[in-house]
């Protein structure tokens, strides 16, 4: 399993547009083949910063998503709203406590 974390910083005036679009596409992302989990977080202090946190079966599954029409459409809608370059990490889960 691969965990993908993406940090995005938005122009404050574009946040509501981003959130509206995320509501529309979140189920499509979550049900994309190989995606097992998806969450969106918002920084408590810098409220224009958001993070997506997703679980993928494999790097191939993540890459299939990143090269899909779905991703390209979402990225075309999202990218113009950024006020800083997004950052992304693919990580392995070491421990999980419940």
MODELLER restraints for C-alpha pairs under 7 A, 6 or more apart:
rsr = mdl.restraints
at = mdl.atoms
rsr.add(forms.Gaussian(group=physical.xy_distance, feature=features.Distance(at['CA:1:A'], at['CA:55:A']), mean=6.78, stdev=0.5))
rsr.add(forms.Gaussian(group=physical.xy_distance, feature=features.Distance(at['CA:1:A'], at['CA:56:A']), mean=5.77, stdev=0.5))
rsr.add(forms.Gaussian(group=physical.xy_distance, feature=features.Distance(at['CA:1:A'], at['CA:57:A']), mean=4.70, stdev=0.5))
rsr.add(forms.Gaussian(group=physical.xy_distance, feature=features.Distance(at['CA:1:A'], at['CA:58:A']), mean=5.59, stdev=0.5))
rsr.add(forms.Gaussian(group=physical.xy_distance, feature=features.Distance(at['CA:2:A'], at['CA:55:A']), mean=5.76, stdev=0.5))
rsr.add(forms.Gaussian(group=physical.xy_distance, feature=features.Distance(at['CA:2:A'], at['CA:56:A']), mean=5.09, stdev=0.5))
rsr.add(forms.Gaussian(group=physical.xy_distance, feature=features.Distance(at['CA:2:A'], at['CA:57:A']), mean=6.23, stdev=0.5))
rsr.add(forms.Gaussian(group=physical.xy_distance, feature=features.Distance(at['CA:2:A'], at['CA:58:A']), mean=5.75, stdev=0.5))
rsr.add(forms.Gaussian(group=physical.xy_distance, feature=features.Distance(at['CA:2:A'], at['CA:59:A']), mean=6.61, stdev=0.5))
rsr.add(forms.Gaussian(group=physical.xy_distance, feature=features.Distance(at['CA:2:A'], at['CA:90:A']), mean=6.50, stdev=0.5))
rsr.add(forms.Gaussian(group=physical.xy_distance, feature=features.Distance(at['CA:2:A'], at['CA:91:A']), mean=6.05, stdev=0.5))
rsr.add(forms.Gaussian(group=physical.xy_distance, feature=features.Distance(at['CA:2:A'], at['CA:92:A']), mean=5.60, stdev=0.5))
rsr.add(forms.Gaussian(group=physical.xy_distance, feature=features.Distance(at['CA:3:A'], at['CA:54:A']), mean=5.68, stdev=0.5))
rsr.add(forms.Gaussian(group=physical.xy_distance, feature=features.Distance(at['CA:3:A'], at['CA:55:A']), mean=4.61, stdev=0.5))
rsr.add(forms.Gaussian(group=physical.xy_distance, feature=features.Distance(at['CA:3:A'], at['CA:56:A']), mean=6.27, stdev=0.5))
rsr.add(forms.Gaussian(group=physical.xy_distance, feature=features.Distance(at['CA:3:A'], at['CA:90:A']), mean=5.66, stdev=0.5))
rsr.add(forms.Gaussian(group=physical.xy_distance, feature=features.Distance(at['CA:3:A'], at['CA:91:A']), mean=5.15, stdev=0.5))
rsr.add(forms.Gaussian(group=physical.xy_distance, feature=features.Distance(at['CA:3:A'], at['CA:92:A']), mean=6.04, stdev=0.5))
rsr.add(forms.Gaussian(group=physical.xy_distance, feature=features.Distance(at['CA:3:A'], at['CA:93:A']), mean=6.86, stdev=0.5))
rsr.add(forms.Gaussian(group=physical.xy_distance, feature=features.Distance(at['CA:4:A'], at['CA:53:A']), mean=5.74, stdev=0.5))
rsr.add(forms.Gaussian(group=physical.xy_distance, feature=features.Distance(at['CA:4:A'], at['CA:54:A']), mean=5.19, stdev=0.5))
rsr.add(forms.Gaussian(group=physical.xy_distance, feature=features.Distance(at['CA:4:A'], at['CA:55:A']), mean=6.34, stdev=0.5))
rsr.add(forms.Gaussian(group=physical.xy_distance, feature=features.Distance(at['CA:4:A'], at['CA:89:A']), mean=5.75, stdev=0.5))
rsr.add(forms.Gaussian(group=physical.xy_distance, feature=features.Distance(at['CA:4:A'], at['CA:90:A']), mean=4.58, stdev=0.5))
rsr.add(forms.Gaussian(group=physical.xy_distance, feature=features.Distance(at['CA:4:A'], at['CA:91:A']), mean=6.33, stdev=0.5))
rsr.add(forms.Gaussian(group=physical.xy_distance, feature=features.Distance(at['CA:5:A'], at['CA:51:A']), mean=6.67, stdev=0.5))
rsr.add(forms.Gaussian(group=physical.xy_distance, feature=features.Distance(at['CA:5:A'], at['CA:52:A']), mean=5.65, stdev=0.5))
rsr.add(forms.Gaussian(group=physical.xy_distance, feature=features.Distance(at['CA:5:A'], at['CA:53:A']), mean=4.73, stdev=0.5))
rsr.add(forms.Gaussian(group=physical.xy_distance, feature=features.Distance(at['CA:5:A'], at['CA:54:A']), mean=6.68, stdev=0.5))
rsr.add(forms.Gaussian(group=physical.xy_distance, feature=features.Distance(at['CA:5:A'], at['CA:88:A']), mean=5.61, stdev=0.5))
rsr.add(forms.Gaussian(group=physical.xy_distance, feature=features.Distance(at['CA:5:A'], at['CA:89:A']), mean=5.21, stdev=0.5))
rsr.add(forms.Gaussian(group=physical.xy_distance, feature=features.Distance(at['CA:5:A'], at['CA:90:A']), mean=6.49, stdev=0.5))
rsr.add(forms.Gaussian(group=physical.xy_distance, feature=features.Distance(at['CA:6:A'], at['CA:51:A']), mean=5.33, stdev=0.5))
rsr.add(forms.Gaussian(group=physical.xy_distance, feature=features.Distance(at['CA:6:A'], at['CA:52:A']), mean=5.18, stdev=0.5))
rsr.add(forms.Gaussian(group=physical.xy_distance, feature=features.Distance(at['CA:6:A'], at['CA:53:A']), mean=6.74, stdev=0.5))
rsr.add(forms.Gaussian(group=physical.xy_distance, feature=features.Distance(at['CA:6:A'], at['CA:87:A']), mean=5.70, stdev=0.5))
rsr.add(forms.Gaussian(group=physical.xy_distance, feature=features.Distance(at['CA:6:A'], at['CA:88:A']), mean=4.26, stdev=0.5))
rsr.add(forms.Gaussian(group=physical.xy_distance, feature=features.Distance(at['CA:6:A'], at['CA:89:A']), mean=6.44, stdev=0.5))
rsr.add(forms.Gaussian(group=physical.xy_distance, feature=features.Distance(at['CA:7:A'], at['CA:50:A']), mean=5.87, stdev=0.5))
rsr.add(forms.Gaussian(group=physical.xy_distance, feature=features.Distance(at['CA:7:A'], at['CA:51:A']), mean=4.52, stdev=0.5))
rsr.add(forms.Gaussian(group=physical.xy_distance, feature=features.Distance(at['CA:7:A'], at['CA:52:A']), mean=6.81, stdev=0.5))
rsr.add(forms.Gaussian(group=physical.xy_distance, feature=features.Distance(at['CA:7:A'], at['CA:86:A']), mean=5.61, stdev=0.5))
rsr.add(forms.Gaussian(group=physical.xy_distance, feature=features.Distance(at['CA:7:A'], at['CA:87:A']), mean=5.10, stdev=0.5))
rsr.add(forms.Gaussian(group=physical.xy_distance, feature=features.Distance(at['CA:7:A'], at['CA:88:A']), mean=6.21, stdev=0.5))
rsr.add(forms.Gaussian(group=physical.xy_distance, feature=features.Distance(at['CA:8:A'], at['CA:49:A']), mean=5.69, stdev=0.5))
rsr.add(forms.Gaussian(group=physical.xy_distance, feature=features.Distance(at['CA:8:A'], at['CA:50:A']), mean=5.22, stdev=0.5))
rsr.add(forms.Gaussian(group=physical.xy_distance, feature=features.Distance(at['CA:8:A'], at['CA:51:A']), mean=6.11, stdev=0.5))
rsr.add(forms.Gaussian(group=physical.xy_distance, feature=features.Distance(at['CA:8:A'], at['CA:82:A']), mean=6.97, stdev=0.5))
rsr.add(forms.Gaussian(group=physical.xy_distance, feature=features.Distance(at['CA:8:A'], at['CA:86:A']), mean=4.81, stdev=0.5))
rsr.add(forms.Gaussian(group=physical.xy_distance, feature=features.Distance(at['CA:8:A'], at['CA:87:A']), mean=6.82, stdev=0.5))
rsr.add(forms.Gaussian(group=physical.xy_distance, feature=features.Distance(at['CA:9:A'], at['CA:48:A']), mean=5.61, stdev=0.5))
rsr.add(forms.Gaussian(group=physical.xy_distance, feature=features.Distance(at['CA:9:A'], at['CA:49:A']), mean=4.37, stdev=0.5))
rsr.add(forms.Gaussian(group=physical.xy_distance, feature=features.Distance(at['CA:9:A'], at['CA:50:A']), mean=6.32, stdev=0.5))
rsr.add(forms.Gaussian(group=physical.xy_distance, feature=features.Distance(at['CA:9:A'], at['CA:82:A']), mean=5.56, stdev=0.5))
rsr.add(forms.Gaussian(group=physical.xy_distance, feature=features.Distance(at['CA:9:A'], at['CA:83:A']), mean=5.81, stdev=0.5))
rsr.add(forms.Gaussian(group=physical.xy_distance, feature=features.Distance(at['CA:9:A'], at['CA:84:A']), mean=5.68, stdev=0.5))
rsr.add(forms.Gaussian(group=physical.xy_distance, feature=features.Distance(at['CA:9:A'], at['CA:86:A']), mean=6.78, stdev=0.5))
rsr.add(forms.Gaussian(group=physical.xy_distance, feature=features.Distance(at['CA:10:A'], at['CA:48:A']), mean=5.27, stdev=0.5))
rsr.add(forms.Gaussian(group=physical.xy_distance, feature=features.Distance(at['CA:10:A'], at['CA:49:A']), mean=6.45, stdev=0.5))
rsr.add(forms.Gaussian(group=physical.xy_distance, feature=features.Distance(at['CA:10:A'], at['CA:81:A']), mean=5.58, stdev=0.5))
rsr.add(forms.Gaussian(group=physical.xy_distance, feature=features.Distance(at['CA:10:A'], at['CA:82:A']), mean=4.20, stdev=0.5))
rsr.add(forms.Gaussian(group=physical.xy_distance, feature=features.Distance(at['CA:10:A'], at['CA:83:A']), mean=5.02, stdev=0.5))
rsr.add(forms.Gaussian(group=physical.xy_distance, feature=features.Distance(at['CA:11:A'], at['CA:48:A']), mean=6.86, stdev=0.5))
rsr.add(forms.Gaussian(group=physical.xy_distance, feature=features.Distance(at['CA:11:A'], at['CA:81:A']), mean=5.93, stdev=0.5))
rsr.add(forms.Gaussian(group=physical.xy_distance, feature=features.Distance(at['CA:11:A'], at['CA:82:A']), mean=5.78, stdev=0.5))
rsr.add(forms.Gaussian(group=physical.xy_distance, feature=features.Distance(at['CA:11:A'], at['CA:83:A']), mean=5.10, stdev=0.5))
rsr.add(forms.Gaussian(group=physical.xy_distance, feature=features.Distance(at['CA:12:A'], at['CA:48:A']), mean=5.83, stdev=0.5))
rsr.add(forms.Gaussian(group=physical.xy_distance, feature=features.Distance(at['CA:14:A'], at['CA:81:A']), mean=5.67, stdev=0.5))
rsr.add(forms.Gaussian(group=physical.xy_distance, feature=features.Distance(at['CA:15:A'], at['CA:48:A']), mean=6.89, stdev=0.5))
rsr.add(forms.Gaussian(group=physical.xy_distance, feature=features.Distance(at['CA:18:A'], at['CA:78:A']), mean=6.57, stdev=0.5))
rsr.add(forms.Gaussian(group=physical.xy_distance, feature=features.Distance(at['CA:30:A'], at['CA:36:A']), mean=6.62, stdev=0.5))
rsr.add(forms.Gaussian(group=physical.xy_distance, feature=features.Distance(at['CA:30:A'], at['CA:37:A']), mean=6.26, stdev=0.5))
rsr.add(forms.Gaussian(group=physical.xy_distance, feature=features.Distance(at['CA:30:A'], at['CA:38:A']), mean=5.87, stdev=0.5))
rsr.add(forms.Gaussian(group=physical.xy_distance, feature=features.Distance(at['CA:33:A'], at['CA:61:A']), mean=6.91, stdev=0.5))
rsr.add(forms.Gaussian(group=physical.xy_distance, feature=features.Distance(at['CA:34:A'], at['CA:56:A']), mean=5.36, stdev=0.5))
rsr.add(forms.Gaussian(group=physical.xy_distance, feature=features.Distance(at['CA:34:A'], at['CA:57:A']), mean=5.10, stdev=0.5))
rsr.add(forms.Gaussian(group=physical.xy_distance, feature=features.Distance(at['CA:34:A'], at['CA:61:A']), mean=5.15, stdev=0.5))
rsr.add(forms.Gaussian(group=physical.xy_distance, feature=features.Distance(at['CA:35:A'], at['CA:55:A']), mean=5.83, stdev=0.5))
rsr.add(forms.Gaussian(group=physical.xy_distance, feature=features.Distance(at['CA:35:A'], at['CA:56:A']), mean=4.58, stdev=0.5))
rsr.add(forms.Gaussian(group=physical.xy_distance, feature=features.Distance(at['CA:35:A'], at['CA:57:A']), mean=6.57, stdev=0.5))
rsr.add(forms.Gaussian(group=physical.xy_distance, feature=features.Distance(at['CA:36:A'], at['CA:55:A']), mean=5.37, stdev=0.5))
rsr.add(forms.Gaussian(group=physical.xy_distance, feature=features.Distance(at['CA:36:A'], at['CA:56:A']), mean=5.93, stdev=0.5))
rsr.add(forms.Gaussian(group=physical.xy_distance, feature=features.Distance(at['CA:37:A'], at['CA:54:A']), mean=5.16, stdev=0.5))
rsr.add(forms.Gaussian(group=physical.xy_distance, feature=features.Distance(at['CA:37:A'], at['CA:55:A']), mean=5.01, stdev=0.5))
rsr.add(forms.Gaussian(group=physical.xy_distance, feature=features.Distance(at['CA:38:A'], at['CA:53:A']), mean=5.71, stdev=0.5))
rsr.add(forms.Gaussian(group=physical.xy_distance, feature=features.Distance(at['CA:38:A'], at['CA:54:A']), mean=4.37, stdev=0.5))
rsr.add(forms.Gaussian(group=physical.xy_distance, feature=features.Distance(at['CA:38:A'], at['CA:55:A']), mean=6.78, stdev=0.5))
rsr.add(forms.Gaussian(group=physical.xy_distance, feature=features.Distance(at['CA:39:A'], at['CA:52:A']), mean=5.70, stdev=0.5))
rsr.add(forms.Gaussian(group=physical.xy_distance, feature=features.Distance(at['CA:39:A'], at['CA:53:A']), mean=5.20, stdev=0.5))
rsr.add(forms.Gaussian(group=physical.xy_distance, feature=features.Distance(at['CA:39:A'], at['CA:54:A']), mean=6.43, stdev=0.5))
rsr.add(forms.Gaussian(group=physical.xy_distance, feature=features.Distance(at['CA:40:A'], at['CA:50:A']), mean=6.98, stdev=0.5))
rsr.add(forms.Gaussian(group=physical.xy_distance, feature=features.Distance(at['CA:40:A'], at['CA:51:A']), mean=5.73, stdev=0.5))
rsr.add(forms.Gaussian(group=physical.xy_distance, feature=features.Distance(at['CA:40:A'], at['CA:52:A']), mean=4.60, stdev=0.5))
rsr.add(forms.Gaussian(group=physical.xy_distance, feature=features.Distance(at['CA:40:A'], at['CA:53:A']), mean=6.41, stdev=0.5))
rsr.add(forms.Gaussian(group=physical.xy_distance, feature=features.Distance(at['CA:41:A'], at['CA:50:A']), mean=5.49, stdev=0.5))
rsr.add(forms.Gaussian(group=physical.xy_distance, feature=features.Distance(at['CA:41:A'], at['CA:51:A']), mean=5.03, stdev=0.5))
rsr.add(forms.Gaussian(group=physical.xy_distance, feature=features.Distance(at['CA:41:A'], at['CA:52:A']), mean=6.33, stdev=0.5))
rsr.add(forms.Gaussian(group=physical.xy_distance, feature=features.Distance(at['CA:42:A'], at['CA:49:A']), mean=6.02, stdev=0.5))
rsr.add(forms.Gaussian(group=physical.xy_distance, feature=features.Distance(at['CA:42:A'], at['CA:50:A']), mean=4.47, stdev=0.5))
rsr.add(forms.Gaussian(group=physical.xy_distance, feature=features.Distance(at['CA:42:A'], at['CA:51:A']), mean=6.42, stdev=0.5))
rsr.add(forms.Gaussian(group=physical.xy_distance, feature=features.Distance(at['CA:43:A'], at['CA:49:A']), mean=5.61, stdev=0.5))
rsr.add(forms.Gaussian(group=physical.xy_distance, feature=features.Distance(at['CA:43:A'], at['CA:50:A']), mean=6.14, stdev=0.5))
rsr.add(forms.Gaussian(group=physical.xy_distance, feature=features.Distance(at['CA:56:A'], at['CA:62:A']), mean=6.16, stdev=0.5))
rsr.add(forms.Gaussian(group=physical.xy_distance, feature=features.Distance(at['CA:65:A'], at['CA:71:A']), mean=6.25, stdev=0.5))
